[in-house]
Amino acid sequence: MVEDNTMKKEPAFDHEKLDVYRLAVEFVRWVGEMLDGPLEAYSGKSLEHLDESSRSIARNIAEGNGKRSSKDRCRYLDIARGSALECAACLDILVARKRLNEGLARDGKAMLIRIVSMLVKLVDKLFGPGEFG
């Protein structure tokens, strides 16, 4: 695998400074490695959805962080959280269909748990616990 140093450079955009964004990009990288590795022989909607939803997490964090109003920012962060939950469901489906082993799925879900937790904390910081919705 070729070393990608794009996220190791000095951040140019505000969203690149967010730990949750960096972790989301790391999850996208992990999904790519799974698609090019253990899941390479398979095809199907769950794989396509996992790939698209993983990219959606990072895209929505970036777009939301650029919004001027807190309400708009939270809406995009909430969409990113939903995409992370979709990814977790896709991993469960792949394990249930014996396409992915539980250990690898657990690694991906550990990243997703951190992403969801960080997103909830960001929204709570903007609106207060449980206030956005």
GIBELMO-V104349 format. One record per residue. RES is the residue in one letter. OMEGA is omega in radians with two decimals (NA if undefined). Layout:
# GIBELMO-V104349
res: (RES & RES)
omega: (OMEGA & OMEGA)
This chain:
# GIBELMO-V104349
res: (M & V & E & D & N & T & M & K & K & E & P & A & F & D & H & E & K & L & D & V & Y & R & L & A & V & E & F & V & R & W & V & G & E & M & L & D & G & P & L & E & A & Y & S & G & K & S & L & E & H & L & D & E & S & S & R & S & I & A & R & N & I & A & E & G & N & G & K & R & S & S & K & D & R & C & R & Y & L & D & I & A & R & G & S & A & L & E & C & A & A & C & L & D & I & L & V & A & R & K & R & L & N & E & G & L & A & R & D & G & K & A & M & L & I & R & I & V & S & M & L & V & K & L & V & D & K & L & F & G & P & G & E & F & G)
omega: (-3.14 & 3.12 & 3.12 & -3.08 & -3.05 & -3.11 & -3.13 & 3.11 & 3.07 & -3.12 & 3.14 & -3.12 & -3.13 & -3.11 & 3.13 & 3.11 & -3.10 & 3.08 & -3.11 & 3.09 & 3.14 & 3.10 & 3.10 & 3.09 & 3.06 & 3.10 & 3.07 & 3.11 & 3.14 & 3.11 & 3.10 & 3.10 & 3.10 & -3.13 & 3.13 & -3.11 & -3.04 & -3.09 & -3.04 & -3.07 & -3.05 & 3.01 & 3.11 & -3.08 & -3.13 & 3.11 & 3.11 & -3.12 & 3.09 & -3.14 & -3.12 & -3.12 & 3.12 & 3.11 & 3.13 & 3.13 & -3.10 & -3.12 & -3.10 & 3.04 & -3.13 & -3.11 & -3.14 & -3.13 & 3.12 & -3.14 & -3.10 & -3.10 & 3.12 & -3.12 & 3.11 & 3.13 & -3.13 & 3.13 & 3.13 & 3.09 & 3.09 & 3.07 & 3.10 & 3.10 & 3.11 & 3.10 & 3.09 & 3.11 & 3.06 & 3.10 & 3.12 & 3.11 & 3.10 & 3.10 & 3.09 & -3.14 & 3.14 & 3.07 & -3.13 & 3.13 & 3.08 & 3.06 & -3.09 & -3.14 & -3.04 & -3.13 & 3.11 & 3.11 & 3.13 & 3.10 & 3.12 & -3.13 & 3.08 & 3.07 & -3.12 & 3.10 & 3.11 & 3.14 & -3.14 & 3.13 & 3.14 & 3.13 & 3.11 & 3.13 & 3.10 & 3.14 & 3.11 & 3.12 & -3.12 & -3.02 & -3.01 & -3.09 & 3.04 & -3.07 & -3.10 & 3.09 & NA)
